[in-house]
Amino acid sequence: MPRNRLPPWHEEFVLPNRRTILIRPVRPEDAAPLRGVFGMLGPVEVRGGFTEGHDELDDAVAARLCRPDPKAELVLVGAEPLPPGEAMIAGLARARIVPGTREAEYAILLGNYVAGLGLGRHLMQKLVKWSRGRYLDRLYGDTPDSNAPMLDLAASMGFRPSLEAGVPPGLTRLVLDL
């Protein structure tokens, strides 16, 4: 009898509206669909962390994002259950080890049509699991002050606001000690 197991870090997630989202590591083939949908993912203040300060996700940045260093970074997408390159991407999540530290920085972007349906929590749980598996000391990320649902989600998962220097105005740094 064949086993119907998904590869590591792959999981089907069913939204409350019964739509199935495949959570999986980003693939090089995802660069074009990600570029197409990137402007619709939010919050906008977090998008800049993925684009290295640019306003758009250009070809070079998309290619780099879709080929993460497996030793230092996990990039997951929440996408339609279609082959990479064909699937519409509904969410993007990344945890990246800060060089020279035992910390990782996270960022999560979601399409408006899936916001508030549990995908953000599920992606965050995956990033926390990855960070703990790397024996890191803490996971942190910046969230817009206006994003009450994300601030509440993070608090419910044990994240706490931090008053660190260098956090851009309008953002709250959320920290989870691992």
C-alpha positions, 0 to 999 in steps of 0.5 A: 500500500503506497504511503501518502506522505508529504516531503519535509516541511510540506503540509496541507492546511485547510482554511475555514472556508474549506480552501486548501493551501499547501504550505511548503518551502519556496522553490526556484519556480515560484519566483515568477508567481511571487513577483506577480502577487507580491504587491498584494501581500501585506503588511506593506511595512514588512514587504520591504524586509523581503525586497532589501529596501526596494519598492518592488520584488525585481527578478534578482531579489525574487531569484535570491528569495526563492533560493534560500540558504538552507543552513541559515534560512527557511522560506515557506509559501502558502500556495494553491496545491498546484506545481511550483511555478503554477500555484498562486501564492497566498502567503510568504514566511521567512526566518533567517539567522542573523549572522554572528548571533543565535537569533533569527528574524522572521517576516510573514506576508499574507494576501488579504483574502486569507488574512484572519483565517489562521494561515498566519498562525500556522506559518508562525508556528512553522518558523518557531519550530524551525528556529527551535530546531536550530537551537537558537536563543530568540526569534524576532520580527517587526510588525506594524503598530496598526496590525492588531491581529498580528500583535494579538497572535504574537502575544498568544504565542508568547512573543513580547514587545521589545523596546530595542533601538533601531526599530523603525517608527510605526513598528513594534519589535516582537520577540520570542525567547526560545 
